[in-house]
Each structure stands twice: as C-alpha cells, then as structure tokens.
Amino acid sequence: MASRKPSASRQHLAYLAARLMAEDGVPDCASARRKLARQLGGGQQRDLPDDREITAALRSFQALYQADSQHMVLQRLRSTAVQAMEMLAPYDPWLVGGVLNGTAGPHSEVQLQLFTDHDKELQMFLLGQGVPCRFRERRVDVAGRQAQIPVVDLDFPGGQVEASVFSAQDLRAAARPVAASGPLTRARLDKVRELLLGP
C-alpha cells in the first residue's frame, strides 16, 4: 500500500502558501493555492497542497515567526467576533475560519455565517446599527448545489467582519466557498466566548 505522507515538494509548496497567508495577507487556503498556481505558471498542479497541509504549515510558520504577535492579533479578532455575534444574535451567527481555528493573523478578518430567512430585514437592521457596512453577493456550495448568497462586510474598531448570509434551512449543510475543500468547523457565541477567555 502506497504511503500517504506528503512529498517534499508538496510540503515546500504548503510552506510557500502558508507564507502568502501569514505575510502577504492572502485570506484563505483556496486563494493561496490559486496564487501559488499562478506563480508556478500552471505547472505542478497535481502537487498543490490541500487545505489541511496548508493549515498545518501555517501553524508551524506562525509558531516559529509570529508566536507573540499572532496571539495578540487572535485575541483582538476573537473579541471583535464576540462583539459582532452579540449584535447579530437575532440572525443565528456562527464563527468560522482562521479566527476560530487559531490561524488568524494581522491581515485576517472575522468570518461569520448567519442563518435567516429574512435577509432584507437583516439589511435594514444593520443600516440602523451605526456600523459601516457594505453588501455584496458570493457564490458558495451548499450541500452539493451552488448558490449566490448575500454577504455583508462590517467595519468594527477591532477588525473587519465578513458575514455570509444563508437561509435557515442551510444550517444543517456544510456551507463553504466553492473553491475551498474539506468540512468547515463552526462555533456559536458561547463557544467563542470560551475561546476568548481561555489560555
């Protein structure tokens, strides 16, 4: 049976992708992989690392080069996540991404998923909160089907928040951007508060 251990080439590419995220502000593994593919000129496509490999490389990079600053940034962003989730409580907010899994850095934003059948009401609610916000759409994969969903970008003093708005029935599905791979881990407000208060 063939070994599943990643090749030295894949490990090196995972490190390069992680560095793009940690130092250049590339927002996620999928974007880092695309940028890496462009830098390679279309070669070595089969050797491109997956999300798990890039995340592992990112954790190693941060532990070596950004340990002190990354912890402070992560605490600030988790505090912003709590603030945003408290404000958005009527719309069932869940935290996802690097702020949740601990890989967020200075260029990261808080990523939330909201679940509601009243997205127009949500827009009116946000306009009355006094928090600068912008509305757009995004293509995602929800339980094997592609859909355009509303996205709200919010400006909090502690960082940027990106809130993707799904229908209430999508809560059971593993909603993720089309280019991403692997299941998402999500957390509600009580769990995020625990993370913020933890060691």
C-alpha positions as CSV (number, residue, x, y, z in Angstrom):
1,M,0.0,0.0,0.0
2,A,1.4,3.4,-1.0
3,S,2.4,5.9,1.7
4,R,0.1,8.9,2.2
5,K,2.9,11.0,3.5
6,P,3.1,14.3,1.5
7,S,6.1,14.7,-0.8
8,A,8.9,17.1,0.0
9,S,7.6,19.2,-3.0
10,R,4.1,19.3,-1.5
11,Q,5.5,20.2,1.9
12,H,7.5,23.0,0.3
13,L,4.5,24.3,-1.6
14,A,2.4,24.2,1.6
15,Y,5.0,26.3,3.3
16,L,5.0,28.8,0.4
17,A,1.2,29.0,0.5
18,A,1.3,29.5,4.3
19,R,3.8,32.3,4.0
20,L,1.5,34.0,1.4
21,M,-1.2,33.9,4.1
22,A,0.9,34.9,7.1
23,E,3.0,37.7,5.4
24,D,1.1,38.9,2.3
25,G,-2.4,38.9,3.7
26,V,-3.8,36.2,1.3
27,P,-7.1,35.5,3.1
28,D,-7.6,31.7,2.9
29,C,-6.1,28.4,1.7
30,A,-8.0,28.4,-1.6
31,S,-6.8,31.9,-2.5
32,A,-3.2,31.0,-1.5
33,R,-3.4,27.9,-3.7
34,R,-4.6,29.9,-6.7
35,K,-1.9,32.5,-6.2
36,L,0.7,29.7,-5.9
37,A,-0.6,28.1,-9.1
38,R,-0.2,31.4,-11.0
39,Q,3.4,31.8,-9.6
40,L,4.2,28.2,-10.9
41,G,2.9,29.1,-14.3
42,G,0.4,26.3,-14.4
43,G,3.0,23.6,-13.6
44,Q,2.9,21.1,-10.7
45,Q,-0.9,21.4,-10.4
46,R,-1.1,17.8,-9.1
47,D,1.4,18.7,-6.3
48,L,-0.5,21.6,-4.9
49,P,-1.2,21.1,-1.2
50,D,-4.7,20.8,0.2
51,D,-6.3,22.9,2.9
52,R,-5.1,20.5,5.7
53,E,-1.5,20.7,4.6
54,I,-1.5,24.5,4.2
55,T,-3.1,25.0,7.6
56,A,-0.5,22.7,9.2
57,A,2.3,24.7,7.5
58,L,0.6,28.0,8.6
59,R,0.5,26.8,12.2
60,S,4.2,25.9,12.0
61,F,5.1,29.2,10.4
62,Q,3.2,31.2,13.0
63,A,4.7,29.2,15.9
64,L,8.3,29.9,14.5
65,Y,8.0,33.5,13.4
66,Q,4.8,35.2,14.8
67,A,4.1,33.5,18.1
68,D,3.8,36.6,20.3
69,S,2.2,38.9,17.8
70,Q,-0.2,36.3,16.5
71,H,-1.6,35.6,19.9
72,M,-2.4,39.3,20.4
73,V,-4.0,39.5,17.0
74,L,-6.0,36.4,17.6
75,Q,-7.4,37.8,20.9
76,R,-8.3,41.1,19.3
77,L,-10.1,39.4,16.4
78,R,-11.9,37.0,18.7
79,S,-13.1,39.9,20.8
80,T,-14.4,41.5,17.6
81,A,-16.1,38.3,16.8
82,V,-17.9,38.3,20.1
83,Q,-18.9,41.9,19.6
84,A,-20.3,41.2,16.1
85,M,-22.0,38.0,17.1
86,E,-23.8,39.7,20.1
87,M,-25.0,42.4,17.7
88,L,-26.1,39.8,15.1
89,A,-27.7,37.4,17.7
90,P,-31.2,37.5,16.1
91,Y,-29.7,36.0,12.9
92,D,-28.0,32.9,14.4
93,P,-24.3,33.8,13.9
94,W,-21.6,31.2,13.7
95,L,-17.9,31.8,13.7
96,V,-15.8,30.0,11.0
97,G,-12.3,30.3,9.6
98,G,-8.9,31.3,11.0
99,V,-10.3,33.3,13.9
100,L,-12.0,30.1,15.1
101,N,-9.2,27.6,14.4
102,G,-6.4,29.8,15.7
103,T,-4.6,30.5,12.4
104,A,-5.7,34.2,12.0
105,G,-3.0,36.8,11.5
106,P,-2.7,40.5,11.1
107,H,-4.3,40.5,7.7
108,S,-7.3,38.3,8.7
109,E,-10.9,39.2,9.0
110,V,-13.6,37.7,11.2
111,Q,-15.7,35.3,9.1
112,L,-19.3,34.7,10.2
113,Q,-22.1,32.6,8.8
114,L,-25.6,33.9,9.5
115,F,-28.8,31.8,9.1
116,T,-32.0,33.6,8.5
117,D,-35.0,33.6,6.1
118,H,-35.2,37.4,6.5
119,D,-32.1,38.8,4.7
120,K,-33.9,42.0,3.7
121,E,-34.8,42.6,7.3
122,L,-31.1,42.0,8.2
123,Q,-30.1,44.7,5.8
124,M,-32.4,47.2,7.4
125,F,-31.3,46.1,10.9
126,L,-27.6,46.7,10.0
127,L,-28.3,50.1,8.5
128,G,-29.7,51.1,11.8
129,Q,-26.8,49.9,13.9
130,G,-24.4,52.7,13.0
131,V,-21.7,50.2,12.0
132,P,-20.3,50.9,8.5
133,C,-21.3,48.0,6.2
134,R,-21.3,47.1,2.5
135,F,-23.5,44.5,0.8
136,R,-22.5,42.1,-2.0
137,E,-23.0,38.6,-3.2
138,R,-20.9,35.4,-3.2
139,R,-21.0,32.0,-4.9
140,V,-20.9,29.1,-2.4
141,D,-21.5,25.4,-2.4
142,V,-24.3,24.3,-0.1
143,A,-24.9,20.5,0.2
144,G,-23.7,19.9,-3.3
145,R,-25.5,22.8,-5.0
146,Q,-24.1,26.1,-6.0
147,A,-25.9,29.3,-4.9
148,Q,-25.5,33.1,-4.8
149,I,-25.9,34.4,-1.2
150,P,-25.8,37.8,0.3
151,V,-22.6,38.8,2.1
152,V,-22.2,41.8,4.5
153,D,-18.8,43.4,5.2
154,L,-18.8,45.2,8.5
155,D,-16.2,47.6,9.9
156,F,-15.6,47.2,13.6
157,P,-12.8,49.1,15.5
158,G,-11.1,45.7,16.2
159,G,-11.2,44.4,12.7
160,Q,-13.2,43.6,9.6
161,V,-16.1,41.2,9.7
162,E,-17.4,39.3,6.7
163,A,-20.9,37.8,7.3
164,S,-22.2,35.3,4.8
165,V,-26.0,35.1,4.9
166,F,-27.6,31.6,4.4
167,S,-31.2,30.5,4.6
168,A,-32.2,28.9,7.9
169,Q,-32.6,25.5,6.3
170,D,-28.9,25.6,5.2
171,L,-27.7,25.3,8.8
172,R,-27.5,21.5,8.6
173,A,-25.4,21.8,5.4
174,A,-21.6,22.2,5.4
175,A,-21.6,25.6,3.5
176,R,-18.3,26.7,2.2
177,P,-16.9,28.8,-0.7
178,V,-16.8,26.9,-4.0
179,A,-13.0,26.8,-4.2
180,A,-12.5,25.5,-0.6
181,S,-12.2,21.9,0.3
182,G,-12.9,20.0,3.5
183,P,-15.6,20.5,6.1
184,L,-16.0,23.7,8.0
185,T,-15.9,23.9,11.7
186,R,-18.4,26.4,13.1
187,A,-18.9,27.8,16.6
188,R,-21.8,29.7,18.3
189,L,-21.3,32.7,20.5
190,D,-20.9,30.8,23.8
191,K,-18.0,28.7,22.4
192,V,-16.3,31.8,21.0
193,R,-16.6,33.5,24.5
194,E,-14.8,30.4,25.9
195,L,-12.0,30.7,23.4
196,L,-11.6,34.3,24.2
197,L,-11.3,33.7,27.9
198,G,-9.2,30.6,27.6
199,P,-5.4,30.2,27.9
